Amino acid sequence: MQAKYGEDVRVIGVAGRDELEPIQDFISNLDVGGFSHVADEELVVWKEYGIRSQPAFAFINDDGTVEVQGGSMGVDGLSERIDALLAR
């Protein structure tokens, strides 16, 4: 998504429920190193956005409003969601 949308969208992966080494392995194994990642080992970010399980997505608009969606979206679903947000 980061490569597709460039400067229009900022993608940040927030990994929780694991330690740093397995998180790094996940990023490497799934080849998702093309955007920023943070390790949320204390689940601070998860709690802030009310996220209880993964996968989940928090869409933060330019005006600061947040929309959280739990569950898998797939590439097409995620693209559609981002396109809709950018069209606002």
KOLNUDO-85402 format. One record per residue (C-alpha): residue number from 1; residue in three letters; z, x, y. Coordinates in pm, whole numbers, plus 50000, padded with zeros to 5 digits. Each point is the difference from the previous one (the first is absolute). Layout:
N
<NUM ALA <Z X Y>>
...
end
This chain:
88
<1 MET <50000 50000 50000>>
<2 GLN <50081 50282 50238>>
<3 ALA <49656 50156 49946>>
<4 LYS <49828 49663 50036>>
<5 TYR <50172 49894 50323>>
<6 GLY <50065 50339 50159>>
<7 GLU <50188 49987 50330>>
<8 ASP <50008 49618 50003>>
<9 VAL <50265 49989 49726>>
<10 ARG <50293 50220 49908>>
<11 VAL <50091 49995 49630>>
<12 ILE <50340 50128 49892>>
<13 GLY <50117 49997 49640>>
<14 VAL <50372 49939 49964>>
<15 ALA <50125 50098 49658>>
<16 GLY <50342 49893 49882>>
<17 ARG <50199 49971 49681>>
<18 ASP <49930 50356 49894>>
<19 GLU <50062 50361 50089>>
<20 LEU <49763 50223 50193>>
<21 GLU <49833 50182 49709>>
<22 PRO <49883 49684 49814>>
<23 ILE <49884 49856 50333>>
<24 GLN <49792 50313 50065>>
<25 ASP <49859 49980 49647>>
<26 PHE <49903 49636 50057>>
<27 ILE <49817 50089 50323>>
<28 SER <49819 50285 49829>>
<29 ASN <49916 49815 49676>>
<30 LEU <49863 49693 50178>>
<31 ASP <49817 50209 50262>>
<32 VAL <50154 49810 50291>>
<33 GLY <50077 50304 50213>>
<34 GLY <49751 49901 50271>>
<35 PHE <50271 49832 50210>>
<36 SER <50364 50059 50091>>
<37 HIS <50281 49936 49755>>
<38 VAL <50377 49988 50040>>
<39 ALA <50270 50000 49736>>
<40 ASP <50243 49713 50058>>
<41 GLU <50258 50113 49747>>
<42 GLU <50278 49794 50163>>
<43 LEU <49769 49694 50032>>
<44 VAL <50064 49981 50375>>
<45 VAL <49641 49902 50082>>
<46 TRP <49983 49759 49707>>
<47 LYS <50316 49822 50122>>
<48 GLU <49879 49991 50361>>
<49 TYR <49689 49808 49896>>
<50 GLY <50161 49791 49725>>
<51 ILE <49803 50165 49721>>
<52 ARG <50158 49965 49656>>
<53 SER <49726 50120 49767>>
<54 GLN <49676 50191 49995>>
<55 PRO <49724 49976 50078>>
<56 ALA <50057 49847 50340>>
<57 PHE <49823 50028 50332>>
<58 ALA <50141 49980 50352>>
<59 PHE <49735 49939 50263>>
<60 ILE <50130 50102 50342>>
<61 ASN <49785 49876 50287>>
<62 ASP <49956 50170 50337>>
<63 ASP <50243 49750 50153>>
<64 GLY <50270 50098 49749>>
<65 THR <49988 49687 49787>>
<66 VAL <50034 50065 49628>>
<67 GLU <49853 49808 49709>>
<68 VAL <50115 50098 49651>>
<69 GLN <49808 49913 49686>>
<70 GLY <50131 50078 49656>>
<71 GLY <49786 50065 49695>>
<72 SER <49672 50170 49932>>
<73 MET <49712 49927 50235>>
<74 GLY <49721 50214 49859>>
<75 VAL <49752 50183 50220>>
<76 ASP <49806 49687 50095>>
<77 GLY <50310 49799 50084>>
<78 LEU <50146 50280 50207>>
<79 SER <49671 50049 50185>>
<80 GLU <49977 49627 50075>>
<81 ARG <50356 49997 50132>>
<82 ILE <49942 50303 50223>>
<83 ASP <49670 49859 50128>>
<84 ALA <50178 49675 50095>>
<85 LEU <50274 50187 50184>>
<86 LEU <49750 50215 50189>>
<87 ALA <49806 49689 50104>>
<88 ARG <50305 49855 50183>>
end
